[in-house]
Amino acid sequence: MSTAAHASASSAPRVAVEPAADAAAGPAIPEPALGKRAAQRQRKTAAIVEAATQLFRSRGYESVTTQQIAEAARVTNGAFFRHVGSKSDLLVRVVNDQLRTGHDRALASLEEGADPTQAILDLMVPLRDLSLEHPELATAYIREVVFARSTLTAGSLEQIDRMRFAIERILRHADAAADADRAGQRPADYCAFAADTVFSSICIELVRASLGRSDVLSLPERFRTMITRLVEMLLR
């Protein structure tokens, strides 16, 4: 056989399997099977999150182990870590599910013309309520997202970043509405800095309340006073 014939014979099988589209469409990787595996993974993750939510609320974050959560969710320890990462990631995911409602409420308030203080208060309602009902969870959450960020996955931090960006958007909107010329003269990152200041102050107040250093029941009023003063100071 000639050199050209050898080249043709050796390359022919490879040409049949190289295109990704042919492989994806072929019977070797049926889409229903892929969909079934994804659905099973989603069910296990949901079971773990639900089990953790119940255990964290009834027993507290610190006293609950990953083994207990896995047993309650009826999954193995290996499946636990594959689906949700660490216990810290799981805590953040549990709380983040609650925080999304505040994010949506705050942006809706902004669209409806609410003042910046009220919009930020709407954003923080779920976290404030968590501090009132389950102070240990709120303390653990703030500790993880503020002081132990390097141990969390990017997905766990996404909701916190969304909250900070929402505060920045609220402040930027209020700044431009109050004085467009003044807002245009500020540094480009000014509202981002202001949002970090507001968010950090809120976190500190939550920690103080959850540690018993301030009255938890007065959180709503203290939040309003603090945020009002910060917004006035930062946007003057």
C-alpha positions in Angstrom: 0.0 0.0 0.0 1.3 3.5 -0.9 2.2 6.2 1.7 -0.9 8.1 0.6 -3.1 5.1 1.1 -1.7 4.5 4.6 -2.4 8.2 5.5 -5.9 7.9 4.2 -6.6 4.7 6.1 -5.3 5.9 9.4 -7.1 9.3 9.2 -10.5 8.0 8.2 -11.6 6.7 11.6 -10.6 9.9 13.3 -12.6 12.1 11.0 -15.8 10.2 11.9 -15.5 11.0 15.6 -13.8 14.4 15.8 -16.8 16.7 15.2 -18.4 17.6 18.5 -21.9 18.0 17.0 -21.9 14.5 15.6 -20.8 13.1 19.0 -23.4 15.0 20.9 -26.2 14.0 18.4 -25.2 10.4 18.2 -26.8 7.5 20.1 -23.7 7.0 22.3 -24.6 9.9 24.6 -28.4 10.1 24.7 -29.7 13.4 25.9 -32.5 11.9 28.1 -29.7 10.1 30.1 -27.8 13.4 30.6 -31.1 15.1 31.7 -31.8 12.3 34.1 -28.4 12.6 35.7 -28.8 16.4 36.0 -32.2 16.0 37.6 -30.9 13.5 40.1 -28.0 15.8 41.0 -30.5 18.7 41.5 -32.7 16.5 43.7 -29.8 15.5 45.9 -28.6 19.1 46.2 -32.1 20.3 47.2 -32.4 17.5 49.8 -29.1 18.5 51.3 -30.1 22.2 51.4 -33.5 21.4 52.9 -32.0 19.1 55.6 -29.4 21.7 56.5 -32.0 24.4 56.7 -34.0 22.4 59.2 -31.0 21.3 61.3 -29.4 24.7 61.4 -32.7 26.3 62.6 -33.4 23.6 65.2 -29.9 22.8 66.6 -27.8 25.8 65.5 -25.0 26.0 63.0 -22.0 25.0 65.2 -23.5 21.9 66.7 -24.6 20.3 63.4 -22.1 18.1 61.6 -21.9 17.3 57.9 -22.5 13.7 58.7 -25.8 14.6 60.3 -26.8 16.7 57.3 -25.9 13.9 54.9 -27.9 11.3 57.0 -30.9 13.6 57.1 -30.7 14.1 53.4 -30.1 10.4 52.8 -26.9 10.9 50.8 -23.3 9.8 51.4 -20.6 12.0 52.8 -19.0 12.0 49.4 -22.2 13.1 47.7 -22.5 15.9 50.3 -19.1 17.4 49.4 -19.6 16.9 45.7 -22.9 18.7 45.6 -22.5 21.5 48.1 -18.8 21.9 48.9 -18.1 22.6 52.5 -20.3 23.2 55.5 -19.6 26.9 55.3 -20.7 26.9 51.6 -23.9 25.2 52.6 -24.7 27.7 55.3 -24.1 30.6 52.9 -26.3 28.8 50.3 -29.1 28.3 52.9 -29.1 32.0 53.9 -28.7 33.2 50.3 -31.9 31.6 49.3 -33.7 33.9 51.8 -31.7 37.0 50.8 -32.8 36.8 47.2 -36.3 38.0 48.2 -34.8 41.2 49.8 -32.8 41.9 46.7 -35.8 41.7 44.4 -37.9 43.8 46.8 -35.2 46.5 47.0 -34.9 46.9 43.2 -38.7 47.0 42.9 -38.8 49.7 45.6 -36.2 51.7 43.7 -38.2 51.4 40.5 -41.3 52.6 42.3 -39.5 55.8 43.5 -38.6 54.8 47.1 -35.9 56.9 48.8 -32.5 55.2 49.2 -32.9 54.5 52.9 -36.1 52.6 52.3 -34.7 50.7 49.3 -31.7 49.6 51.4 -33.9 48.6 54.3 -36.0 46.5 52.0 -32.8 44.8 50.8 -31.8 43.9 54.3 -35.1 42.7 55.6 -34.3 38.9 55.3 -31.0 39.3 57.0 -32.5 41.4 59.8 -35.3 38.9 60.3 -32.7 36.1 60.5 -30.9 38.0 63.2 -34.1 38.3 65.1 -35.2 34.7 64.8 -31.9 32.8 64.6 -29.0 35.0 65.8 -26.4 32.2 65.8 -27.1 31.6 62.1 -26.8 35.3 61.3 -23.5 35.6 63.2 -22.1 32.5 61.4 -23.2 33.8 58.1 -21.7 37.3 58.6 -18.5 35.7 59.8 -18.2 33.5 56.7 -19.0 36.1 54.1 -17.1 39.0 55.7 -14.1 37.4 57.5 -13.6 34.0 55.8 -14.3 34.8 52.2 -11.2 33.0 51.0 -12.5 29.6 52.1 -15.8 29.9 50.2 -16.5 29.1 46.6 -17.3 31.8 44.1 -20.9 30.6 43.9 -21.4 31.1 47.6 -20.3 34.7 47.4 -22.4 35.6 44.4 -25.5 36.7 46.4 -23.4 38.9 48.8 -21.9 40.6 45.8 -25.4 41.1 44.3 -26.4 42.8 47.6 -23.4 45.1 47.5 -24.1 45.9 43.9 -27.7 46.6 44.7 -26.7 49.1 47.4 -24.3 50.7 44.9 -27.1 50.9 42.3 -29.4 52.5 44.9 -26.8 55.1 45.9 -25.8 55.9 42.4 -29.5 56.4 41.4 -30.1 58.7 44.5 -26.9 60.6 43.9 -27.8 61.4 40.3 -31.3 62.3 41.1 -30.3 64.7 43.9 -27.6 66.5 41.9 -26.5 65.2 38.5 -23.6 67.7 38.2 -22.2 66.8 41.5 -22.6 63.1 40.9 -20.8 63.5 37.6 -17.8 65.0 39.3 -17.3 62.2 41.8 -14.6 59.5 41.2 -15.8 56.6 39.2 -15.6 54.2 42.1 -17.2 56.5 44.7 -20.6 54.8 44.9 -18.9 51.4 45.1 -16.9 52.7 48.1 -20.0 54.1 49.6 -21.9 50.8 49.1 -19.0 49.0 50.9 -19.3 51.4 53.8 -23.0 50.9 54.1 -22.9 47.2 53.8 -20.0 46.8 56.3 -21.8 49.0 58.8 -24.9 46.8 58.5 -22.9 43.7 59.1 -21.2 45.1 62.2 -24.6 46.1 63.6 -25.9 42.6 62.9 -23.0 41.0 64.7 -23.4 43.3 67.7 -27.0 42.4 68.0 -26.4 38.6 67.6 -23.7 38.7 70.3 -26.1 40.5 72.7 -24.2 43.8 72.7 -27.2 45.6 71.5 -31.0 45.0 71.6 -32.0 42.7 68.8 -35.6 44.0 68.9 -34.5 47.5 68.2 -32.6 46.5 65.0 -35.3 47.9 62.6 -35.1 51.3 64.1 -31.3 51.3 64.5 -31.0 50.2 60.9 -33.2 53.1 59.7 -31.3 55.7 61.7 -27.9 54.4 60.7 -28.6 54.0 57.0 -30.3 57.4 56.8 -27.2 59.1 58.4 -24.8 57.2 56.2 -26.6 58.0 53.0 -26.8 61.7 54.0 -23.1 61.8 54.8 -21.9 59.8 51.8 -24.1 61.6 49.2 -23.7 65.2 50.5 
